[in-house]
Amino acid sequence: MLGHHQSLAVLHENTLPTRSYYIPASTPLGDVVEARVLSDRAQLINGTWKFQLLAEERELPEGFFLPGSEISDLVDIQVPGTWQHQGFDAHQYTNVRYPIPVDPPHVPSANPCGIHLLDFEHTPNSDAPTTQLVFEGVDSCFYVWLNGHYVGYSQVTHATSEFEITPFLVDGVNHLVVLVYKWCDGTYLEDQDKFRTSGIIRDVYLLDRPEKVLFDYFVTTSVGLGGDARVSVRGQYRGGVVPTNLRLIDAHGDMVASGTFSPRSDGHGYTHACDLQVSDAQLWNPESPYLYTLLIETSDEVITDEVGIREVTIDGVVVAVNGRPIKLRGVNRHDSDPVTGPVVDVEHMRRDLALMKQHNINAVRTSHYPNDPRFYQLCDRHGFFVMSEADNESHGAQSRYLADSSWENIVERWNELIADNPEWTQATVDRMERSVRREKNRPSVISWSAGNEGGYGCTFEAAMAWVKGFDPTRISHYEGAFYRDGKRSYDYSSLDVHSRMYASLQEMRDYLAGGPDKPYVLCEYSHAMGNGPGDIEDYWELIRVEPALLGGFVWEWCDHAVLDGWTPEGHPRFLYGGDSGETVHDGNFCVDGLVAPDRVPHQGLLELKNVQRPVRMVGFDQALGVARLRNELDFTNLDDHLQVVWEVVRDGVVVAQGVAKLPKGIEPHTTVDVSCPVDVPDSGRCHLRLRYLLREADAFRAVGHDLGFDEAELEILDPRNQEVVALAASVAGRAPEVHEDPWHVVVSGESFRWTFSRDSGLPVGFQLEGHEVLTRPAEVNIWRAPTDNDRNIVAEWRRARYDRTHTRTYECEVDTDGAAAQISFSMSLASETVQPILRMETRWTVDATGRLRLRMDATRGEGFPYLPRLGLRFFLRSDLEQVTFVGMGPYENYVDKHRASWHGHFVTDVDALFVNYLNPQENGSRHDCDLLGIGNPDIGLSVWGGQPFSFNLSRYSQEELARASHDWELEAEEDLVLCLDHGMGGVGSNSCGPELLEKYRLDAVHHHVDFTLAPVRKG
């Protein structure tokens, strides 16, 4: 009996057939999401159980499943809950690799197992005399005993297992024993990129039901002409047929259709059916998720469900819902909580969906397993498309040892162990069926996915064929079919879409140019690891205009980490792979989400929000004052959805604003011209900004909720920032004094002194009003603390010694003629073991006020890779922490990651500029700046450039950011670190995506750097 968990011949024993999710009751229920709490026929047995963890099954006490058996060392454990998150065993995160030897279906003999015990009371119900025991998720497999009787066995971590326990149940106290194994043969199909956990991870409950019940039903909907629709319900019974009535009720509580089941077989086990005709039907879509209530009533039981009327079709290469082409603006979501791991409650799910809705996300891929059934109900209710994925990933079959380790050979042989092994067909189809059958009534689910990263072969051919036969009303998906080998021809006819992950834009263009025969979806893209992603806008520039491109799902929604307490300052200590003593792990590769583990949004989520805004300004006629807007929504007229506010911004300050009047009836995917009667200034750097505000509240967004914005630079006679023009004007005064010695050139004047090194060619000191402003010598800076998305190019950067540079000079000339002093250096940026990286002609000019101007012509050495950045690094006294800047803000932004920011005049401080990442890295840069001010109440610096620049001001050096492997390990410098960047490379998404686009690389050979630093005397 205890051998099932290593036998492909027994996947389940004594489980009831998989059915649709519902909770029966004696009367209609008011809230299907809360049904398990509200129903008088459901008894949750979550809570405190007794527990013992054993190293292997040979340590199991004899008769441990019998009532009254003595089991020593029992402790309390919470169910649902993983044992790793409750202090037992150890955490382990792996991505691709199996945590066990690759020997399917065998697992280690030293296989930890946990005894879970519960005594619960149950009172028989004469109206519902049968009782079923339901487990909604157990990792990885389990055996069940009740009152000493063996009940059954099951596996598939994220699937529901239901047992008939009426013969074993007694009136009063019942003794339940559940033995959970850490690994089973199913572990080879559950190699998802996540922390590996064990235990009873979802709700456990009892259902009391009549002897004759409607056991399963399948709701499908079709949309007719003229606003009518049909809701078709098929059913099958258990214990015998019972008269069944159906009522469909609208959102106002009015019945719109009714009927009764009559015999009608369909070949899929359903024996009865009823068609409900709905006139003037309200259709479901994510922008207007209208739901009807379906009541299925028998003499002793009522099933309450919600129905969304919608129809999914494919017209050539275009996916449509209710006849309208759609775009999936989606994310991949794991169940993940820093305290409870994969154990998440309804409020956790609701919080995730609220954040998604607030950030213009309309779709979720349940990566890589079915979610809690209530999650789908919430998606129905709040408007999300769902790609529901089967609990199937055998990625680790790719990482077995091969003598030929080339990628081509890995792909050729990936499917041999499992995907194209007939011994695994039953298990693969079983997982597909369990996913589909349980959630088949959810209108939010528009696509079934067979799993993730498992290769392709006979197992998936069978699974996908079953799906298309059972439910042709939805899109079938499996990205693993992309990986082709030469062993035989495979059947892809049951796949409806061409799916890719992390495809480059060129690969997508090639697909489109090749005469596509299927819609194209990015099931994963824009890997959101650390500082990034930086390529979302580039993807959507293509997706928006190509009908064959369905959209995609960003990888991924949340960072995965384990909360390990708090620092004395109240900062959470999050752990990732390798932090729990495990030897096989994948480090921080699980920290790759749009939100932190505690759901604090990362700035990549803000970027995604504005890229996916519901409307775009696609043109502006400045002469006429007319903006052309395109409605990016799929179902809703723009004028019904939002309000448009226009603003004119001059040198970062709003100088005019108004409300644009939208005409009526701006249908989806159409454009409209809107008047924005702007009075364009004659001078200044000016922008037109359009802000989009929600017109009507919904469950997650208030009236006036910010939906996004557009910004366009205006054509101005004098487009220079006028504050910079005033600051840069020449000033009269006595020429500064110059003192030279063999090591330094010192330029001084009234209340200031600049000191330059003859060796480095750079300032090594600056005094203002008697205060030493610089605490260390300045540097030419080409390095940044590597971001997660630099993880591939950083090896080349280090090989080129970009992280260990210093300057040296060849010549120095000092010119004291006129009203300013000029120091010129011929110099290079070099490092040990390599030739000079940059050769530079540098001119420093100091005027009578102490204003310092740098003009540097830099040439990169032949053969060196593109630069991370190019600029200057200064170390400033720590109290110069007040910051104003005119540029893009308020959020962190880069050349390829700035769509969440706008041009403005921002007042902040050094701590607010810092952006925290769990794995410290380059952060906090502000891009396209005209002017920067740094200071304290007494003194400061103003900085501007010959062209817009980027800057970063931080308490952490790039060396410290690179040293620390966790944010809570960071140690602040005694100084402030100011980086003035002539150029800063983009961040991209190359941690798991394509290389950084060339247009975002700092790849020019020649650079002209021009900065001015002006002292500010506030006294």
N, C-alpha and C positions, 0 to 999 in steps of 0.2 A: 504493500500500500504506500509506504513512504518512498517508493522509487519513481513515482510519477514525474517528479520534477526534473528527471534526466531522461525522460522517454518521450519521443515525438509521437508515440502511439496514443498517449493519454494527455490531451491538453486540458480537459475538464472532466470531472466525474460527478454525476448527479446534479449538475446545474440545469436549471430550466432554460428553455430556448431564449435567445436574446430577443428582447421586445423594445418597443418604443418606451421612452421615459415618460412616466406619469405617476402621480400619487393618487390612489383612489380614496374616496370618502363616502360617507353616507348621504351627504348633501353637497350642493355646489360650493366650490371654494372661491374666495374673493381674490386670491393672489397665488398664481401657480408657482411663482418663485419661492414663496414661503409655504408651499403646500405640505411639505414633510413636517412642518411645525404645526400647521393649522388643522390637518386632517385628524379626525377621530379614529381613523383606521391605520395610522402610522405611529410607530413608537421608536423614536431615536434612542439608540443605546450607546451613543458617544459618551465620553467622559473619562473618569479615572478607572482604569483597568489594572490588574496585577500583571507583572511581567518578570520574565527571567530570560537573559540572553546567554546562550550556550555557544561554545566555540565550534561545535559540530554536533550532528545528530546522535553520535554514539554516547554523548553525555546526557541524553534525554533520560530523565528518571522513569523507571518502569511504571507503567500505568498512569502517566502524567495527565492523561485526558479523562481519568475517572473522577467522579465527584468524591470528595473526601481524601483524595490522594495527597500525600505530604510532599510538598515541593518547597525546599528551603530557599532562603535568600530571595523571596519574591519582593519586588518593589513596585511602587506606583508608576504608571505611565499614562500619558494622555492619548486617547484615541478620538479622532484621528491624530496621528503624529508619527514622525519617523523616529527610530531609536537613535540615530546619529544626532539629531537636534535635541535630544533629551539626555545627552551625556553618556551614551553607550557607543561602543565601537569608535570609529573615527571618520571624519569627513574625507571625501575624495572627489576631486573634479578631474574628469578626462573629457576630451573632445572626440577624437577619432578612435583612439586605442581602447581595446577591451581591458578592463581591470583584472582579467583572469587569463590563463593560457588559452590560445585560440585552438580549441579542440571540440568543436560542436558535435553532438549536443551535450558533451560532458562538462561538468563544472567541478571545481576542486572538492576533494573529499572533506577537507577542512572548511566546511560551508556553514558559517554562523546561522543559527536559527533562534528565533525568539518565541517563547511561549507567552501567549496573551490569554488571560483568564478574566471572566466576568460572570458574576452572579446577578441575574436580573429577574424581576418579577413580571409575570404575564397572567392576565385574566382572560379566559376564553370569552368570545363574543358569539352569541347564538345566531346573530344575523350574518356573521362573517366567521365561520368556524375553522377556516383554513388559515395557516400562517406561513409566510415566506420570510426568509432571512436574506437581506440584501447587503452586499458589500460593493461600494462604488469604486473602490480602488485599493489594491494591496500590492506592495512591491516586495519581492518579485512574484512569489507564488505562495499558496497557503492550503493547509488541510484544516478541516473543521470537525469538531465533535460537540454534541449537545447531550448533556446528561449521560455521558459515557458512551453514546452511540456515534458511530462514524457517520457524518453527514455528507462529506464530499471534498473535492479538490478543485482548485482552479488556478489559473495564471492570467497573464495580460494585465499589467499593472494599472493601466488607465481605463479599464473596461469594467462594466458592471457584471457581477456574478450573483445569481439569485438561486437560493436553495429552498426546496419544500421541506419544512421542518415539523409539519403538523404531527406526524407519528411519534416524534421524540419530545414534544413539548408537554409540560405538565402545568397544571393550575397552581400558581405560586412561584416559588423560587426555582430558577433554571440555571444550570451550570454550563457555560459556553467556554470552549477552549479552541483557540486558533493558533496553529503553529505556522509561523512565517519563515521562509527561507530567504537568505540574502541573494542567492543566485539560483537559477534554474535554466533549463534549456531555452526558455524565453529570453534570458539575458542576452543571448546572441541576436535577438531581434529588438533589443531595447538599448542600443548603443548611442543614445541621443547625447548631444553636446550639453551636459549639465552635471551638477553634483549627483553622485550616485548615492541613493538612499534606500532605506529598507523600513518596512513596517506597514501598518494599516493607515493609508494616507488620505482616505476620503471617508465620508459618512458610512455608518453602519446602522441599519434600522430594520424593524419588523413591519410587515404589512399583513393585516387581517382582512380576509376576503371571503366572499361566498364560495360555495363549492362549484357553482357554475358561473364563469366570468368571461367577459370579453377580455382576452389576454393581450392581444396586440391589434393595432390598427395603423393604417397608412393613409395619410391625408395628402392628396395632390390637388393642385388648383390649375385652372386654365382660364385665360382671359379671352373673351369673345369680342365681337364687334358691338359698337353702340353702348359700351359701358357695362355689359352683363358679364358674369363670370360663373364658373362652376367649381364647386368644392366637392371633390370625390373622396369618399372615405371607404376603405376596405377593412374588413375585420376578420379575426380568427378567434375561436373560443377555446377555453380549457375547462374540462369537466363536463361539458355539454353546452348546447346552444341555449341561449336565454333571450327573450324578446328585448330588443334594444332600440331606443328612440334617440334621435339626434336633434339638437337645436343649435342654431347659429345666431348669436346675439351681437349687435353692433356696439360701438363704444358708448352709445347713449342708453344702453340697456334694452333696446327694442329687438325683438326677434325678427330676423330677416328671412329665415328659411328653416324648415324642419323636415324630418323624414324618419323612416325606420329602415333597419337593415333587412335585406332580403337575400336569399341564396344567390351567390354569383361567385364562381371560382375563377382564379386568375393564373393558376400555374405556379404561384409563389407561396402557396399555403393559406392564402386568404379565401375564406369560404362564403363571405357575405359582403354586401356593399350597399352604399346609398349615395346618390348624387343630389347635392343641394344646389339649387339655382339661385343666384344672387343678382338682383336687378340694381343698376346704378352702383356697382361695387366700388368701394374704396380700395385702391390697390396699395400693397406694401412696397416701400422702397426705403433705403436708408435715410433719405432726406425727409420722408414723411412715413414713419413706420406704423401704419394703421393696422390694428389688430382686432379681429373678431374673437369672441369667446365661443368655444365649441363645448357644449354639454352632451356627453354620451351617457345615457341613463338606462339602467336596468332596474329590476324590482328592488334590489338590495344594495345598489352601489351606483355612485356617480363618478365619472371621470371628467375633470375640468381641464381644458387645454385652450391654447390660443392659436389662432389661424391667421396667417398673413397671406393674402391673395396676391400672387405674383407668378410670372412665367419667365423662365430662362431659355433663351434660344441662341443659336449661332447661325449667323447669316454670312456664309463665306468665311471670312477671317475676322468677323466682328461679333463680339459677345454683346447681347442685348438683354435687358430685363424689362418686361412689359413693353417690348418693342423699341426701347430706347437704348442706344449704345452707351456703355458704361466704361468708366476707368476705376481701377482698384487703387486707392490711395491707402495702402495697407501697411501693417507691421506684423512681424512674427512675434508671438507671445508664448512664453513658458509660464507655467505655474511656478512662482518663485517668490519667497519671502525671506528676509535675512534672519528671522527668528525661527520660523516654522518650516522653512524650505518649501517643498512642493505642496504643503498643506495650506490651502487658502480658503477663506470663508467668503460669503456673498458680499460683504462689505468691501473686502479686498478686490473682488472682481469688479464691483460697481465703481470703486475708486479708479481702477485701471481704465475702465470704459469712459468714465467722466473725463479723465485727462486726455484720452484719445479724441473724444468728441470736441473738447476745447481746443485741440490742436489740429483740426481739419483732417482727421484720419477716419476713413469710412469702411475699412476692411481689416479682418484679422485672420491670419493663418495660425491654426492651433498647433504650433510646432512643439514637438513632433508626435503628438498623440491626442486622442480625444480629451476635451476639457470636461470639467464638472458639468452635468446636464443643465444646471441652473445658469451657467455662463451663456449657453446658447439662448436660453429664454431671455436673458438680459440683452443679448444682441438683437433678438427679435424686437424687444420693447424699445430700445434706444436707437436702433437704426445702424446696424453694421452688417456688411456682407461678411460671410465666413467661409473660408476654405477649411473644412474639417479633415484632419489628417489621421490616418490610422496609426496605431502604436507599433511602428515598424521602422527600425533603422539598424542595418548591419554594416555600418561604416568601418568597423574594426576588421572586417574580412579583407579590407584593402591594405591593412598594415602588417599582414603576416610576412615572415621572412621569405624573400625571393632572391635567388642568385642574381637575376637580372632585375635591378631595382629601378629601372627606367619607368617614367610615368606611363609610357605606352604599354609596357608589359604589365604594370599594375592594373591598368584598365582592362587589358586583355584577360586577366585571370581573376578579377575582382569577384565575379559572379559565381565562381566554381563552388565555393563552400556552401553557399546558401541560396542566392537569388536564382540560379539556374540548376538547383539540385532538387529533383522531384520529392525527395524525402521531406522537404520543407514547404511543399505546396499547401498541405492542409493547414499548417500553422499560419501561413501568409494569408490564405483566404479567410481563415477564422478571424484574424485581426481586422481584415477589411469588413467582414460581415458585422462584427461587433460594433465597429464605428458607425457603419451606415444604418443598421437596423435601429440603433438606439436614438439617433438624432434625425431620422428621416422625415419627421413632421415639422422641423424647424424652418420657417421661411427665410431666416437669415443665412442658412447654409445653401450656397449656390454651387459649391464644388466639393467633390470628394477627392481626397488625395490618398494614394495608396501607402504613403510613408515618405521616407527621406533617406537619401544617400545609402542605398543598398545595392547598387548595380541593377541589372535587369536580366530577366530570364523567365523560365517557365512558371515560376511561382507568381510573378507579377502578371504574366499573360493570363493566368487563370483568375487571379484576383480582379483584374480590370474587366475581363469578360463577364465575370459575375456581376460586377457593379453595373455595367451598361445594360445587362439583361434585367436586373432587378429595378434599377432606377434610372431610366434614360432622361429624366427631367432635369438633371443637373450635369455640370461639367465634370468630366473625369480628368485627373491630373496625376502625374508622377514624373518628377524631374530626372530621376535616375535613368530613364529611358534615353537620355542624351548620350550616355557613355556606351559606345558601340565597340564590339569586338569582332574578330574575324572567324569565330568558331561556327556560326550558322546564321541563318536569317531569322529574325525575330518578328513577332506579330505586334505591331503598334496600333492596330486598327481601333482598339478600344480607348485610346487616348485622344481627348478632344483638343488639347492645347499643346503647343510647343513651349516647354518650360526650361528656364535657365536660371542659374544663380551666379551672381557676380560677373555677368557678361560685360565686356567692354562695349562702348558705344559703336565702335567699328564692327564688332561682331553682330550687333543688332541691325546695323545698316546693311550688312552683308545678307542677313536673313531676309530683310525686306526687299533687297534688290534681286534676290534669287527666286522670286515668284512664290511667296508663302502660301501654304495650303491650310494652315491652322492659325488661330490666334496665338500670340506670343505673350507670355507672362514671365516676369521676373519673380520667382518664388522667394528669392533672397537677393538683395542688392544694397548698396550704400552701407557697408559694414560700419556700424555706429560705435566703434571701439575708441575710447579715449576722446582726444580732441578731433572731432569730425562728426559726421561725414562731410566732406567738402565737395561732393559731386552731385548732390541731389538735383540742383537746378539743371545741370547738363542733361541728366537722364530725362527730366520732365520737359525740357525743350523739345526732345524727340518724341516722347510718349504722347504729349498733348496733340501733336499734329498728325500722327500716324494711326489710322483707324485699326490696323492689325495689332497694335500694341495695347494690351489689356490693362497694363499698369504693373504694379508690383508690391512686394512686401519688404520693407526695410528690415534688415537684420541688426539688432532685434529690439524688442520693447524695453527690457530692463536688464540692468547689471545683476549678475548672480553673485552673491557673496553671503558669508555667514557672519552674523553679528557676534563679536567676541568682547562685549562690554564697551566701556567708554573711557576716554582719556580723562585726566583730571580737569581739563578745560571743557569737558562735555561733548567732545567729538567722538562719533562712533568709530569703533575699531572693526573694520570689515576685513574678513579673511577670504582668500581665494585658493586656487590650486597650489599645493606645496606647503601651505601654512599649517597643516595638521599632521605633519610627519610622513605623509605618503611619498613613496618613491616614484610611482607612475602617476603623472599629473600633467596638466597643460597650463600651469601658471595662471596668469590673469586673462587668458583668452575668453573666460566666461564673463569678464567685465566689459561688455560690448553693447550696452544698451543706450536707448534714448533717455532713460530715467535711471537714477541711482537705485540701489536696492531698497531704500526707504521711500522711493517714488519722488524724490526731488528731481524736477526736470533738468536734464543737461541742455546745454545751449544748442546741441544738434537737434533737439526736439523743436526748439523755437525756429530753427532754420527750416525744418520740415514743414512746420505749420504754415509759414509764409510762402514757401514754394507751392504748397497745395491749397492756397487761398481760393475761395470760390469764384473770384472774378479777377481778371487781369486787364490792366491798361495795355493795349497792344499798339497804341499810337497816340500822339498828341500834336495837334496843329496849333502851334503857339500863336500864329497870326490871328486865327479865328477863336482861340480860346476853347477848343473842342477836344475832349478826350474820347478816344475810342475804347470801349470796354467790351470784353468777351465774357459771356456767362459760362463759367467752367463747371457749373452744376450739371448733373445728368437728368434731373427730373423737375426742378423747381424754377419758376420764373424769377429772374434776378430781382425785380422790383418788389416781389412778395417777400424776399428773403433778407434784404439788407438795405442800409442807408449809406450813401457815399458823402464823406466830408473831404473837401479839398483844402489844401494849405499851401501857401507860398513861403518858402524858407530862404532867407538871405543870410549867408555866413552863419548858418546854424540856428538862426532865430526866426520864428514864425512871424511874418509881417502882414499877412492877409489870410483870410480863411472864409469858407462858406459851405453851404450844403448844396450838393448837385441834385437837381431834380431829375429823377429817372422816369422815362416814359413807361407806360403800362405795357405789359405783355412781352417782356424780354425773355424769350424762351431759351431753354438749355442749348448751349453750343452755338449761340448766335451772338452777333456783335451789334453794338448800338453806339451812336454818337451822343455825348453828354456835354452840355455847356459848363465850362469852368471859367467864368469871366475874370481871369487873373490880370492884375496890373503888374506887368513885369518891370522890376527895377532896372535902372540903367547900369548899375555896377554891383559887384559882389558875386560870390559863388552862390548861385540860386538854383533851387529845385522846386518842382511841383510834387507834392505828396498827396496821394489819395488814400484815405483811411476808410475801411469797410467795417460797418457796425451792424450787429444782428438786430433785426427789426422786431422779432417776437421771441420770447423766452421759451426754452424747453427745459427738460429735467436737469440738464447739466450746464446750461448757459443762461445768463440773465440778459434782459434787454440791453442793448448797447455793447454786448460782448465783442471784443476786438477779434475780427475774423482775418485780419491781415492788412497789408497796405501795398501800394506801388509808389515808386519814386522815379521821376524823370528830371534830368538836368536841363535847365532852361538856357536858351541862347541869349547871352548878355553882351552888351558892347564892351564892357570891361569886366571879365569874369573872374578877376582876382579877388581873393578875400580882402576886404577893405581894412580890416584890423591889421592884417599882415602888411598891407601897403603902408599904413601909418607907422607901424613899428619899424619897418625896413627903411623908412626915409632917412637920408643922411643927416647927421647931427654935427653941429659945430662944437669945437672944444679944442683944448690943448692936446697935441699928439701924445700918446702914451710914451713912457720911458722904456728903453730896452737895455737889459743887462745880460751879458753873455759870460759864460765860463766854459771850461772844456766839456761839461756834462749837460748844461741846461741853457735855455734861453728864457729869460724872465721879462714879461711885459707887464707894466704896472701903470696905474693912473689913480685918479681920485677914488678912493675906497675900494679898489680892486687890484688883483694881481693874478696873472696867468703864468704858469710855469710849464715849459715844454722840455721834453727829454730829447737830447741830440741823438740818443741811441734808438729810441722807439719812434720818434717823429710825432709823438702824441702828447697831449696835456697830462701832466702828472700832479698838478695842483691848481686850485682856484680858490682865492680868498675874496670875500665880498663883505664889506662893512666889518672887517675884523673876524668874520666867521670863515672857517675852512669848509668849503662846500664839497670838494672832492675828498674822499677818504682813501682812495687808491688810484693808481694810474689808470687812465683811460685805455681802451683797447679797440682795435679793429676787430669786428665780431662777425664771423661767418657761421658760427655753430648755434644750435639750439638743443635743448634737452629733447631727445628723440621722442616723438609721439608714437602711440601704438601704430598709427598708420605709416610711420617711417620705418617699420620693423624690417622691411626688405632692403630699402635703399641705404639704411644706416650702415650696413657692412661696407658698402663702397665709400661712404663718407669717412668712416673710420680708417679704411685702408688708405684713403687720401690724406689722412691725418688732420682732417678739418677740426677735430676736437682738441688739438694740441698745438695751436698756432701761436706765433709771436711775430712782432714786426722788427725789422732792422732798417737802418738808414744807410744810404750810400753817399749822399750829398746833403748839405744844409746851407741855405742862403737866407740872410736876414736883410730886409729892406726897411729902412726907417724914414724914407722920404715921404712927405705929405702928412695927412692928418691921421694916418693909421700905420701900424706896424705889420709887416708881412713876413712870415717865416715859411720857407718852401723846403720840402724834403723830397728827394728821390728815395723810394723805399720799397720794401717788399713784405709780404706776409708769407711766412715759411714755417716749416716744422722739421724735426729731425727725420732723416732717412729719405726725404722726398725733395724734389726741386721746388722753388718758390711757387706758391699757389696763386698769389696775386702780385703783380708789379704795379706800383702806384706813384703818381705824381701828385703831391699833396701841398696845398697852400692854405695856411692859416692866416687870417687877417683879424687884427684887434684894433677897434677904433677907440675914440676918446672916452666913451662911456663904459668900456669893457666888453662891448659886444664882440663876440667871436664868430667868425664865419669860416666854414670849412668848404673848400672845393677840391675834390679828389677825383682824378681820372684813374680808374682801376682796370687792369686787364688780367683776365683769368688765364693761367698757364694751359698750354695745349694738353689735351687728353684728360683733364680733370673732370669729374662729374659735376652736374649742376649743383649750385650752392643751396644750403638750407636757408640762408639769409645773408644780407650784406649791410653792415652799418657800423655803428659805434656803441661801445658799452662803457657807461660811466657808473662809478660807485659814489653815492651821495650820502651826506649825513642823514641820519634816520628820521629827523623831525621834518624833513621836506615832504610831507605826506599828503598835503592838499593838492588836488589835481583839477584843472579845467582843460578841456580840449574841444576843438572844433573839428569834427570829422565824423566817422561812422561809429555809432554807438546805439544804445548804451552797452550792448552785449559784446563779448569777445567776437572778433571777426577777422577774416583773412581774405586773400584775393579770391578764393573759391568758396568761402563760407561766410557770406555777409548778408544773406537775404533776410535775416531776422533784424538787422540793424538798419538805421537810417542816418542821414546827415543831420547833425544837430550841434548845439552848444551844450556840453555836458559838464556838470560839476560833481566831483566824486572824491574818493581818496584811495590811497594805495591798497588798502585791504579790500575795497569793493571791486578793484580791477582784477584781483586774483580769481581764477576759476579753478575750482577743486576737481581733481580727478583721482580716483582711488589708487591708480598707478600714476604717480606724479610725472609730469611731462610738460613740454612747452604749452603755455596757456596765456590767456589774457591780452593778446595783442589787439590793438585797435588800428584799423586800416583806413587809408584814404584821408589822412588828417592834414589840415592846413596849419593848425596852430596848437601848441601844447603849453600849458602853464603848470609849473610845479613850485610849491613853496610852503612856507610857514608864515606866521603872522608878521615876521620881520623881513625876510628876504625870499627870493625865489629866482626862477629862470623861466624865460619865455623861449620857445623853440619853434622855428618854422623852416621850411625847406624851399629849394628851388622848384620842387614839384611835391605833390602830396606824398606823405610818408606814413609809415607805421611806427608805433611805439609800444613799449611794454615797461611798466614800472612795478616792481615786485620786491617783497622782502626775501625772496628766494633766488639764489643764483641758478643758472642753468646746470651747473655742476651738482648742486644740491638736489635739484629736481631729478637729475639722472641717477644720483646715488640712491635716493630713497625708493624703496619698492612698494611702500604704502603711504598714503597721505598722512597717517598719524605718526610716521617716522620723520617727517620734515622738521628741520631745525632752521629757524629764521637767521638770516645774516644780521650782523650788527649795523650794516649799511642798507640803504635802498639801492636796488640795481635798476638802472635806467638803460634800456636798449632803444636807440634811435635807428630805425631800419630804413635805408634807402629801398630795400627790397626784402620781402619775406615770402618764401615759397608757400604754395598751397598745402593743405593738409590731406585732401583726398580721402580714399577709403581703402588703401592698399594693404591694410592689415589682413584682409581676406578678399579684397576686390582688385580691380585692374590698377595698373600703374597710374601714377599721377599724370593727368593730361599735360601735354607739352606746354600749352598756353599758361599753365599755372606754375611752371618751373622757373626758377631763377637761373636761366640757361644762357643768357647773353654773355658774350666774351668781354665786351667793353661796357663799363658803367661810369656815369658821371654822377658823383655824390655831392650834394650841395645842402648844407645845414647851417643855420645861424642860431646861436645861443646868446640870448640877451639877458644881462642881469636885471633883476627886479628889486628895487629898494622900496619897501613898503612904509618906511618911517616917514 
